[in-house]
């Protein structure tokens, strides 16, 4: 098993809050042993964590990768890997900091919410002008908890006359039609009208539940699904300044009230008139196959405002000060892998959720310069069983050990240009600020979610969107990290 794991990255199947040593060393983007063209230094990180099965925290007890080989047989190998008491103390302190950050995240409603659903407390007028789909009427409830008004009787006609929906293949940057991936119809934004009061209501709901809270909302499409309709699990296609999606139900006869066909984070939601669900664009979601009936939603895109940054007042009620005080427990320099994924070129003001709080808090650190950069995380997990405590078939007195190796690589536009041999002089100058940065510890609240995935299903989710945008650099989501360096480093 160990030999197979050495061949390449695999998905880690343990939930770890890990700290891992990192240094900027000549490394290639495709692996830890390849040298980047031009000799530009890349962020490289190697760590092994030895844990008992019943421990909730991970301690860094590793040694530099060049000095060790992981073996299945236990002997004096592990004794050589144990570090000094100072290293263990630092690791325990770091684990405590990460635990506290996780607690703060849960305590902050806006930070902890990756998606949310509810019912609109207003009725609105929907006007459809798409040829063959003409309609004008009210959507919503007559009163709170009252009868639902929708246009579900119109949806069968719309399914006959509306254009077929495609999906975004972000490998080829094409919008394709394939009913095995997506079987649906749609009415484009030019084919319908909604009132300004609905836009204002959506903006208000978003501001009360998500970050960034200051946004603009634009109608996108009406999505329609009939019997047999579905959309495989996907993430919304990345777009400049896009921070979320907001769906409003206009009718659903496909399921009961208890279980709908829209699947997100383990929940299944219906699309009755006025029901809504909102989420960040990197959150996977799907429309499960309809066995009967039909469903329709109006989709809105939520954009962060341009040329703005988070201010203290916007975040003050969301544990900003407490997060800043907690981050002071980590010595500068350090790196922190962000929770959400973003397309290349994402700016500070478009970080979402807890990432926005962490960034604003980090900028309150005295003597630190803060940057955010896209990265690649190469993660390998190894499991071993301590033969001193029993064999792997025994349920008692067995000690399971997890070994984790991870490598982190900067993945900015300029690093990509260097790797591809484009604009080398300009790119080399642009990444020079990283050249002399070494021995930076990196931390993650959930390391496994940011590792390179070998899973076929996960790969398809990452490369399937609602449409293709035609821009290579922003066609897929990337893991981002916050990098805190001493002033003047």
JOPE-V59553 format. One record per residue. N is the residue number from 1. RES is the residue in three letters. SS is DSSP state (alpha for helix, beta for strand, coil for the rest). PSI is psi as a letter, one per 30 degrees, with the letter a starting at -180 (none if undefined). Layout:
N/RES/SS/PSI  N/RES/SS/PSI
This chain:
1/UNK/coil/e  2/UNK/alpha/e  3/UNK/alpha/e  4/UNK/alpha/e  5/UNK/alpha/f  6/UNK/alpha/f  7/UNK/alpha/f  8/UNK/coil/l  9/UNK/coil/k  10/UNK/coil/l  11/UNK/coil/k  12/UNK/coil/k  13/UNK/coil/g  14/UNK/coil/k  15/UNK/coil/j  16/UNK/coil/k  17/UNK/coil/j  18/UNK/beta/k  19/UNK/beta/k  20/UNK/beta/k  21/UNK/coil/k  22/UNK/beta/k  23/UNK/beta/k  24/UNK/beta/j  25/UNK/beta/l  26/UNK/coil/j  27/UNK/coil/l  28/UNK/beta/l  29/UNK/coil/f  30/UNK/coil/f  31/UNK/beta/l  32/UNK/coil/f  33/UNK/coil/f  34/UNK/coil/k  35/UNK/coil/k  36/UNK/coil/k  37/UNK/alpha/k  38/UNK/alpha/f  39/UNK/alpha/g  40/UNK/coil/k  41/UNK/coil/k  42/UNK/beta/l  43/UNK/beta/j  44/UNK/beta/k  45/UNK/beta/k  46/UNK/coil/k  47/UNK/coil/k  48/UNK/coil/k  49/UNK/beta/k  50/UNK/coil/j  51/UNK/coil/k  52/UNK/coil/l  53/UNK/coil/e  54/UNK/coil/g  55/UNK/coil/k  56/UNK/coil/f  57/UNK/coil/l  58/UNK/coil/k  59/UNK/coil/k  60/UNK/beta/j  61/UNK/coil/g  62/UNK/coil/a  63/UNK/coil/l  64/UNK/coil/k  65/UNK/alpha/e  66/UNK/alpha/f  67/UNK/alpha/g  68/UNK/coil/l  69/UNK/coil/k  70/UNK/coil/k  71/UNK/coil/l  72/UNK/coil/e  73/UNK/coil/k  74/UNK/coil/k  75/UNK/coil/b  76/UNK/coil/g  77/UNK/alpha/e  78/UNK/alpha/e  79/UNK/alpha/e  80/UNK/alpha/f  81/UNK/alpha/f  82/UNK/coil/k  83/UNK/coil/a  84/UNK/coil/l  85/UNK/alpha/e  86/UNK/alpha/e  87/UNK/alpha/e  88/UNK/alpha/e  89/UNK/alpha/e  90/UNK/alpha/e  91/UNK/alpha/e  92/UNK/alpha/e  93/UNK/alpha/e  94/UNK/alpha/e  95/UNK/alpha/e  96/UNK/alpha/e  97/UNK/alpha/e  98/UNK/alpha/e  99/UNK/alpha/e  100/UNK/alpha/e  101/UNK/alpha/e  102/UNK/alpha/e  103/UNK/alpha/e  104/UNK/alpha/e  105/UNK/alpha/e  106/UNK/alpha/e  107/UNK/alpha/f  108/UNK/coil/j  109/UNK/alpha/e  110/UNK/alpha/e  111/UNK/alpha/e  112/UNK/alpha/f  113/UNK/coil/j  114/UNK/coil/f  115/UNK/beta/l  116/UNK/beta/l  117/UNK/beta/l  118/UNK/beta/a  119/UNK/beta/k  120/UNK/coil/k  121/UNK/coil/h  122/UNK/coil/l  123/UNK/coil/k  124/UNK/beta/l  125/UNK/beta/k  126/UNK/beta/k  127/UNK/beta/k  128/UNK/beta/k  129/UNK/coil/g  130/UNK/coil/k  131/UNK/coil/k  132/UNK/coil/f  133/UNK/coil/g  134/UNK/coil/k  135/UNK/beta/k  136/UNK/beta/k  137/UNK/beta/l  138/UNK/beta/k  139/UNK/beta/k  140/UNK/beta/a  141/UNK/beta/k  142/UNK/coil/e  143/UNK/coil/l  144/UNK/coil/k  145/UNK/coil/g  146/UNK/coil/a  147/UNK/coil/k  148/UNK/beta/k  149/UNK/beta/k  150/UNK/coil/a  151/UNK/coil/h  152/UNK/alpha/f  153/UNK/alpha/f  154/UNK/alpha/f  155/UNK/alpha/e  156/UNK/alpha/e  157/UNK/alpha/e  158/UNK/alpha/e  159/UNK/alpha/f  160/UNK/alpha/e  161/UNK/alpha/f  162/UNK/coil/l  163/UNK/beta/l  164/UNK/beta/k  165/UNK/coil/k  166/UNK/coil/a  167/UNK/beta/l  168/UNK/beta/j  169/UNK/beta/j  170/UNK/coil/g  171/UNK/coil/e  172/UNK/coil/f  173/UNK/coil/h  174/UNK/beta/k  175/UNK/beta/j  176/UNK/beta/l  177/UNK/coil/j  178/UNK/coil/j  179/UNK/coil/f  180/UNK/coil/f  181/UNK/coil/e  182/UNK/beta/k  183/UNK/beta/j  184/UNK/coil/l  185/UNK/beta/l  186/UNK/beta/l  187/UNK/beta/j  188/UNK/beta/l  189/UNK/alpha/f  190/UNK/alpha/f  191/UNK/alpha/g  192/UNK/beta/l  193/UNK/beta/k  194/UNK/beta/l  195/UNK/coil/l  196/UNK/alpha/e  197/UNK/alpha/e  198/UNK/alpha/e  199/UNK/alpha/e  200/UNK/alpha/e  201/UNK/alpha/e  202/UNK/alpha/e  203/UNK/alpha/e  204/UNK/alpha/e  205/UNK/alpha/e  206/UNK/alpha/e  207/UNK/alpha/e  208/UNK/alpha/f  209/UNK/alpha/f  210/UNK/coil/l  211/UNK/coil/k  212/UNK/coil/k  213/UNK/coil/f  214/UNK/coil/j  215/UNK/beta/l  216/UNK/beta/k  217/UNK/beta/k  218/UNK/beta/k  219/UNK/beta/k  220/UNK/beta/d  221/UNK/beta/l  222/UNK/beta/k  223/UNK/beta/k  224/UNK/beta/k  225/UNK/beta/k  226/UNK/coil/a  227/UNK/coil/k  228/UNK/coil/f  229/UNK/coil/k  230/UNK/beta/l  231/UNK/beta/j  232/UNK/beta/l  233/UNK/beta/k  234/UNK/beta/l  235/UNK/coil/k  236/UNK/coil/k  237/UNK/coil/k  238/UNK/coil/k  239/UNK/coil/k  240/UNK/coil/k  241/UNK/coil/g  242/UNK/beta/k  243/UNK/beta/f  244/UNK/beta/l  245/UNK/beta/k  246/UNK/beta/k  247/UNK/beta/k  248/UNK/beta/k  249/UNK/beta/k  250/UNK/beta/f  251/UNK/beta/k  252/UNK/beta/j  253/UNK/coil/g  254/UNK/coil/f  255/UNK/coil/l  256/UNK/coil/l  257/UNK/coil/f  258/UNK/coil/f  259/UNK/coil/j  260/UNK/coil/a  261/UNK/coil/f  262/UNK/beta/j  263/UNK/beta/k  264/UNK/beta/k  265/UNK/coil/h  266/UNK/coil/f  267/UNK/beta/l  268/UNK/beta/k  269/UNK/beta/k  270/UNK/coil/l  271/UNK/coil/h  272/UNK/coil/l  273/UNK/coil/k  274/UNK/coil/f  275/UNK/beta/k  276/UNK/beta/l  277/UNK/beta/k  278/UNK/beta/k  279/UNK/beta/l  280/UNK/coil/l  281/UNK/coil/f  282/UNK/coil/g  283/UNK/coil/k  284/UNK/coil/k  285/UNK/beta/l  286/UNK/beta/l  287/UNK/beta/j  288/UNK/coil/l  289/UNK/coil/k  290/UNK/coil/k  291/UNK/coil/f  292/UNK/coil/l  293/UNK/coil/a  294/UNK/coil/l  295/UNK/beta/l  296/UNK/beta/k  297/UNK/beta/l  298/UNK/beta/k  299/UNK/beta/k  300/UNK/beta/k  301/UNK/beta/k  302/UNK/beta/k  303/UNK/beta/k  304/UNK/beta/k  305/UNK/coil/k  306/UNK/coil/l  307/UNK/coil/h  308/UNK/coil/l  309/UNK/coil/l  310/UNK/coil/k  311/UNK/coil/l  312/UNK/alpha/e  313/UNK/alpha/e  314/UNK/alpha/e  315/UNK/alpha/f  316/UNK/alpha/e  317/UNK/coil/g  318/UNK/coil/h  319/UNK/coil/h  320/UNK/alpha/e  321/UNK/alpha/e  322/UNK/alpha/e  323/UNK/alpha/e  324/UNK/alpha/e  325/UNK/alpha/e  326/UNK/alpha/e  327/UNK/alpha/f  328/UNK/coil/f  329/UNK/coil/f  330/UNK/coil/k  331/UNK/coil/k  332/UNK/coil/k  333/UNK/coil/l  334/UNK/beta/l  335/UNK/beta/k  336/UNK/beta/j  337/UNK/beta/k  338/UNK/beta/l  339/UNK/beta/e  340/UNK/beta/l  341/UNK/beta/l  342/UNK/beta/l  343/UNK/coil/l  344/UNK/coil/k  345/UNK/coil/g  346/UNK/coil/k  347/UNK/coil/l  348/UNK/alpha/e  349/UNK/alpha/f  350/UNK/alpha/g  351/UNK/coil/k  352/UNK/coil/l  353/UNK/coil/b  354/UNK/alpha/f  355/UNK/alpha/e  356/UNK/alpha/e  357/UNK/alpha/e  358/UNK/alpha/e  359/UNK/alpha/e  360/UNK/alpha/e  361/UNK/alpha/e  362/UNK/alpha/e  363/UNK/coil/f  364/UNK/coil/f  365/UNK/coil/k  366/UNK/coil/k  367/UNK/coil/g  368/UNK/beta/k  369/UNK/beta/k  370/UNK/beta/k  371/UNK/beta/l  372/UNK/beta/k  373/UNK/beta/k  374/UNK/beta/k  375/UNK/beta/l  376/UNK/beta/k  377/UNK/beta/j  378/UNK/beta/j  379/UNK/beta/k  380/UNK/beta/k  381/UNK/beta/k  382/UNK/beta/k  383/UNK/beta/k  384/UNK/beta/l  385/UNK/beta/k  386/UNK/coil/j  387/UNK/alpha/f  388/UNK/alpha/f  389/UNK/alpha/g  390/UNK/coil/l  391/UNK/coil/l  392/UNK/coil/f  393/UNK/coil/f  394/UNK/coil/k  395/UNK/coil/f  396/UNK/coil/k  397/UNK/coil/g  398/UNK/coil/k  399/UNK/coil/j  400/UNK/beta/k  401/UNK/beta/k  402/UNK/beta/k  403/UNK/beta/k  404/UNK/beta/k  405/UNK/beta/k  406/UNK/beta/k  407/UNK/beta/k  408/UNK/beta/k  409/UNK/beta/k  410/UNK/beta/k  411/UNK/coil/h  412/UNK/coil/l  413/UNK/alpha/e  414/UNK/alpha/e  415/UNK/alpha/e  416/UNK/alpha/e  417/UNK/alpha/e  418/UNK/alpha/e  419/UNK/alpha/e  420/UNK/alpha/f  421/UNK/coil/g  422/UNK/coil/k  423/UNK/coil/h  424/UNK/alpha/e  425/UNK/alpha/e  426/UNK/alpha/e  427/UNK/alpha/e  428/UNK/alpha/e  429/UNK/alpha/e  430/UNK/alpha/f  431/UNK/coil/g  432/UNK/alpha/f  433/UNK/alpha/f  434/UNK/alpha/f  435/UNK/coil/e  436/UNK/coil/g  437/UNK/coil/k  438/UNK/coil/l  439/UNK/coil/h  440/UNK/coil/j  441/UNK/beta/k  442/UNK/beta/k  443/UNK/beta/l  444/UNK/beta/k  445/UNK/coil/f  446/UNK/coil/i  447/UNK/alpha/e  448/UNK/alpha/f  449/UNK/alpha/f  450/UNK/alpha/f  451/UNK/coil/l  452/UNK/coil/k  453/UNK/coil/k  454/UNK/coil/f  455/UNK/coil/k  456/UNK/alpha/e  457/UNK/alpha/e  458/UNK/alpha/e  459/UNK/alpha/e  460/UNK/alpha/e  461/UNK/alpha/e  462/UNK/alpha/f  463/UNK/coil/g  464/UNK/beta/k  465/UNK/beta/a  466/UNK/coil/f  467/UNK/coil/l  468/UNK/coil/k  469/UNK/coil/f  470/UNK/coil/g  471/UNK/coil/j  472/UNK/alpha/e  473/UNK/alpha/f  474/UNK/alpha/g  475/UNK/coil/f  476/UNK/coil/l  477/UNK/coil/k  478/UNK/beta/l  479/UNK/beta/k  480/UNK/beta/l  481/UNK/beta/k  482/UNK/beta/k  483/UNK/beta/j  484/UNK/beta/j  485/UNK/beta/l  486/UNK/beta/k  487/UNK/coil/k  488/UNK/coil/f  489/UNK/coil/none
